[in-house]
Structures are given as structure tokens and as C-alpha cells.
Amino acid sequence: MPTSLIQPEFRVEIDYNKCHKCGRCVQQCGWGVYSFNERPYPDDSKCRACHRCVTYCPAHCITIKKNDLALRDNANWSPELRKNVWRQAESGGVMLTGMGNDKPYLKIFDHLVLDACQVTNPSIDPLREPMELRTYLGRKPDSVEVEANGEGGYRLKPGSGVENNVKLDTPLIFAPMSYGSVSLNVHKSLAMAAERLGILMNTGEGGLHADLYPYGNNVIVQVASGRFGVSPEYLNRGAAIEIKIGQGAKPGIGGHLPGEKINKEVSTTRMIPQGTDAISPAPHHDIYSIEDLRQLIYSLKEASGYKPVGVKIAAVHNVGAIASGVVRAGADYVYLDGFTGGTGAAPAIIRDHVGIPIEIAIAVVDQRLREEGIRNQASIIAAGSIRSSADMAKAIALGADVVAIGSATLMALGCHLCQGCHTGCCSWGLTTQKPELTRRLDPEWGAERLTNLVHAWSHELQEILGALGVNAVESLRGSRERLRAVGLDKQTCDILGVKPAGL
Amino acid sequence: MPTSRPAALSGEFSFGERPRYAEEASFKIHGGCGLMGICDESGTLMSGIEAIKAMAVQRDRGNGLGGGYAGYGIYPEFPDHYCFHMMYHDAKAKEETEGVFDRYFVVDLAEPMPTRPVKGISDAPILWRYFLQPDPHKLENSEMTADDYIVHTVMLINSSVDGAFVASSGKNMGAFKGVGFPEEIGHYYLLEEYQGYTWTGHNRFPTNTPGWWGGAHPFTLLDWSIVHNGEISSYGINSRYLEAFGYKCTLGTDTEVAAYLFDLLLRRHKLPLDLACKALASPLWTEIDRMPAEEQAVMRSIRAVYGPAMLNGPFAIVLGFNGGMVALNDRIKLRPLVAARQGSRLMVASEESAIREVLEAPDSVWAPKAGEPVIARVKDMPWPIHGDLHLSAGEVSCAVTGVADSCEIVEVS
């Protein structure tokens, strides 16, 4: 009997007429595709189409094609479903995967279009006029109270301002990706870029490496169920603290970092033994109720001198009520993670089938908080496959204060969405701890590319604002009037609070 | 009191099967608007004719689909009464609204608005005014302030009584508006018979909303009245922000949000007038960053907290209130606004010609900077305006007088 019924997904073709036989492909591939005997020989079954070899081949002689091996058509049993049955019949296990949901669900962002100015509300040219993106993250009072300062001006009454908010120069932050799931050089790139951009990176649940302490003012430190790396110093290093309850790619699922990825540095940062699996449980064992969450929020505030404390939750049904409870428990921001969000590792079945779209979550949470008169009390961060500045603008128009990007940042650093993050073999040196791979990312190079990406998106957001005739991002935030739906059903339009195009 | 309503519009007149506002809803024209505001800071009264003159000069800034005025100090006989100027599309709407008044208020005078037939003005709704005070028991049970009680009533009527619209609801002030050129509307409402210390006026060029009687400017709430030239591009978030504070933006116009935002910031949040203006037309962050530390902390918080209230897009607005007026341009001055002073009179308008039509020899004329409020305060009426700080009857003369021949046709040139 054959060992496997599954045929390779890709075909690696080498034009040997062009090949220099330099062996660089062998060197570059993290998946062990190539062997070398006078010339490179690919093993197709190991290829994940990460394109590292293609990018670095000096002769440009490598082509990777989809393996179009014919399977009898069946609208019910897609080739993928058939392969999954074969895989599970072979392994008997839960299928793990990395990155985000790749199923062809309706992407609501792609069914929303933005407004533009015409005659009476003229557009504003962002190349000539100021176009303001600055955003303050955190709890705000309902009203500002001032008193006369005796010199003809005013001063704030104590506690009535936004002193403990975090300033963001653009309404975008880097999504949580833990040290361990990604390499230290990825974290360094993110931290350096965040500092240059005046925004924040997020440690994820892996702690903050000591090398990144100087970047603390641009870091959100996360407290997850595994409490990895959490110490008073860690809490005080960050600009804000985030309690992770859930993650969009795997709502209701904990984290699992395999022992192979726990090297000495990761072990020190996470405060766990080297080489052991790091399992963060699905629930926080400190939090079994909203009262527990409140206690943890205020414990963290006490421990950190009342820095903003946010709560990250996955987008699930009834998320409006959940967010309301979170805000009432004292959260300074709610981080909403939609079900197309990325992950280092998740059961594929969970990633692809559990949770709800981020667009819906933003809309219902923003609406619910407004109906309860507590929208001012917390910022909303939206994440979960924000793919472009258009997604960012639409998320903000639906009600988000800030968006977070994870997959896009990894792509800026070279990721080709091969979805093998959980294997630790990332050829681009991103989601791996193998020193021969991690050294491939130069943090300076990475920071520059991330800075470029966010600059580009920010400029594009400014262009969008200009087209809308507003010159500050707060005038777009929650302004659903500036969105129209194309091809969405009435009920979805109602939930989104968006009119169909033409009205 | 004059009862000058054309016979066809009195009593049981009804539009029958005709859809409401259908007369203007079928077309949409882009353009601009004209506005004016004049305040005599000494409290000296002026006839409404001054406002009409200023608007007539700016006729080309409208298209005949909306004109209106607000006058302050015009009802000295009723200084402590809220005056509701009402528009009804039929008798049923009037009956329902009066049911609301009877239930929640003590109405001391209810009468038709004094009007005269004017060529060019037609299809007017039924126009009535009511001088009333909250029923003391109901007010006490409501646990609201009298002003909140009024706001609640305005929202209730505008959102739930079909065909009824509150044109104004303040003390010792009133809004007079309708579909027509502003000089026609002024004559229609006999504005020359009213005396006020502040007047605002508006000439409308309807753009995104149909030109219907209720949609003409000023938009009001309590004694706040707004005339507006421009288009508030941030309307969507402004209205959603207001909804969280109980306001209902039912009129589908961006000017409505400006009136409600001033009410929220000034009356409920008690912001000083100049800071409220800074919240609505915020300085740029680069300016805030250069401010001295104390001022910077104030402005940073104002901007961060009131971001959803910030009015964005092109606008010039004049806010009238008991005790003064403030004119405000958008953040980058996309709409015209000129100001002038002559003695105790401060005047603003979309065009300098309007100012020179009223003020013969202004001491100074200037173009206010983007986001820089021009504030006029009537002497002896200190902030806060709300409460019982109205001019007493002894300080102003009788404002409303009867008209002998109410059926005279006035030609407006």
C-alpha cells in the first residue's frame, strides 16, 4: 500500500538550461524541498510555495506551479475536503494550520464603497491641505471640564482630560504576535517601526525581550491566560496593557507554542523551561466571570500606575453585549478580532468555521456602546484581515478608532502566506526560531519596510479623507453615512447601519 | 392679535393624499447659501427689516426654496414663557401636537402666526405659535430641568407627530422661516413689526435635502438658532454622537446637528462659548502642539473627547442665543464669512455688501480666520445665558403689534 494518498500541492520546476547549479535554492528552503547532487533536485511534496527559492535564485530558473492533477469533479466533495479525509485517515489528529482563514466567505469590506465629494461639499486636496490622522487610544470622559486659570484662559479640572490616553500618529497599530511564534528580529522590526511611526506594536502573549525595553513607549504588553513573561517590570515597560481573552482565528481556543520553538531566549522572555511546550489555556483561570475581569483590569491598573488596560476579544455572536460588559468592567479599549484574522497555529477546523466577520463585530459593538451611552469610555481596535488602507477606512467608518494589522506586517517582511507558521520552518525567518533562518531578517531592513507600508496606507487614508471632504480622521470614525453597500442583503445592511448604494 | 392666515390655510385645511414635502422632493440643486447675523451689544432693539435688507442683497445666494430669520428679545410680554413656533401640514397634526401641549404644559396663549399674503409664497403649512410653560407637576415628576423638558418635547413632536414641526422653542425669541426668497419670507411673517437685539437671516439653496418649510433655516432648539452656509461632511458621525445623548436627528439636514451640538456643549456640558467653538472647529494638531502646556492640555482633551462632535467640511454658521450671537467658519475656511463692527453693533454676513446695506459706516470690516469665532454678547446678559437672564419687559418695548389690513398683497422686489 502507498504511504500516502495525497499528491503534492505544487510542482517545482527547474530550468536546468539556466540553472547555475549554485545550490542557493537548497540553502534558502526552510522546508527541505531540495537535495543536491551536481544539481538541485526538488521534492514537490515538501513545497509550500513560499517562494523563498524563487526570490533568491540568481538564474531565475525556478517555477512553482499548482499541481493540477485531475480529480473527478464533485461539487459536494471539494478536492480539499477529500484531501483532508485522507490526511486525517493517515494521522488521526487535529489538523493544524497557520495564518488566517482562507475560505471564500463573503468579504463584507469588498461590498462596501465609500462616498466622495462633489459640488457643495468640496473635496480637500491632501497634498496641499493638512489631513490629520492623529488618534488618542483610551478611555475618555463624557465631557471636558475646565475652570478659569485666572489669566483669561482655562485649565482642565483634575481627571477630566485624556492624560492617560496613548497618542497614535496614525490610526493603525501592529497586531499581537508573540515572541516565540515569531522571531526576535520580527519583534525588533515591529518595535523600531512603531517608534518611528508614532504607533504601537503588541507583544502578544510571549513577553517582551529585554532588548526591546527601550521601545516600551511604543509597546502594548499583553497578559494572556498563560501569563508568559508577565512581571511588574514588563507591565511598567509598556505604554498600555492588554488582556487577551480571545483571538479571531481561534475563538475559545488557547495557544500552543511547540517546544521546538522554545530556545534559550524565548525561554527567558516567557519565563518557562527551555524546550517545553508553552500551552496557554483557553480560559484565563483568573477570569471566569465579568467581575473577575474587572478585578484583573484594576489589578493591572494598580500595578502599572493606571496605564490604559485593553481587552482583546474574538468576534463572536452577541459581541455587542460582551463588549459592553468589557467596557463597563473598566477596559480602556476593546480589541475586536474577526474570524479571518491570522494565527501562528490553530486547528484548521476552528480557524475556518468559528467566529464572525470583523465588519459585523465593529458595527454591532459601536452601535451597542452608543446605545448604552458608553462609546466614549473605550476605544475600539479592529483587526482580523485588514488587507489595505481601504479596509482600514471602512473599518473606521463602521466605528473603529484604530485598526491592527498582523498578516500584512509579516507580508511586508517577506511572508508569502504559505500557511506553515506552526511548523517553525519559515523560510523567510519570520515564524521560526531556527537561528539559520531567523538571521535572514535584518531588523533595520524590516523596520524600513514596515514604516513604508504604514506611511503608504496613511497617505492613502488621507487621500480617502480628502475625497470625503474631511480633514481629520475623527470625522470618518463611525460615520457610516459615508459608506454604501453593493450586493449585501437588507438585514446585513441594517446590522452594519449602512444604506444600499443609490440611496 | 392679527390673524392674517389666508383663508385656504386655516381651520381644517389638509393636503389630503398628497405626499408630504412632495413639492420640493423631486429635484435637487447644488449651490450655496447666504446668511447674516447682527447683534447690538448694548441691547438696543432693531426692527426685523434690518435683517430683511441684509438678505435681499444676497438674493443670488439662494434659489427661492428657503428663507428664514431668528429674532431675539422679540417677545418681552412673555419673558418666562417658552414660545413654540409650529408648522403643521394638516389639522390632524395640529390636533395631535396640541394634545401634547395640553398634556404636558400650561398654555397661556395659542394663536396663528401673524402673516400676510405675499406674492411668491404659497403652499404654506398651518403656522401657529404657543406661549407655554411646563406643567409644574409633570415637570417635577419628570426629574428633568425645564430646558431638558422642552428638548424632550421638541424631539417627541418632530420624531413622532406626522406632519408637525417645531420651528422654534425658546424664550423671548422665535424663528420665522419657509419656502421662498428670504425677503419674501420676511414680509410674509411681518418681520418689520418685531423688535429684537439680535437677528439672524438665511437664504437657502437646497442641496442634499428637499426645500420644505421645516427645512428652511434657522434650525433651532430652545433659544439656540443656527443659520448655515455649507455642508457638514461629518454629519454621519455628528448625528450618531448626538444620539448617544438622547438627541434625535430627524430632519435629515446637517444644520440640525450644529444646533444640537451647541446645546450639548454649552448647556449640558457647560463649556465656555469660545471652547465650544474650538471643539466644533478644532485647531489643527500642529497648532495645538505649539500651545503653552496648560492650554495644550485643554485643547488636546477637547479635541480627543469631542472628536465626534467636530464639524468637518465647508461651513459658515451663525448661532443666535439669548444674550448674543457667535459666527464660526470651518477649520480651513472653505465658505465665505465677513464681519464688521459699528459702535455697539456687530454684524456678520456671507457678503460684505450685506453688511454695508445695513451698517452705513462700519468702524471695521474683516474676514474672520478659519475656526476663529466672532462673538457678540449683549451687555448685562452674562454667561450662562440659560436660566432666567432674559431682558426684563422694562428693557425692551413691545415687540409684536397687530396689522390692520392683513390681506394686503406685498410685492417684493
Interface residues (C-beta under 8 A of the other chain):
Chain A: C117 Q118 V119 T120 N121 P122 I124 E129 P130 E132 R134 Y136 K140 P141 D142 S143 V144 E145 V146 N149 G153 Y154 R155 L156 S160 G161 V162 E163 N165 R370 E371 G373 R375 N376 L468 G469 V470 N471 A472 E474 S475 L476 R477 G478 S479 R480 E481 R482
Chain B: H30 G31 G32 T207 N208 G230 E231 S233 S234 Y235 G236 I237 S239 R240 Y241 E243 A244 F245 R268 H269 K270 L271 P272 L275 S282 L284 W285 T286 E294 E295 A297 V298 R300 S301 I302 R303 A304 V305 Y306 G307 P308 M310 N312 G313 P314 R331 I332 L334
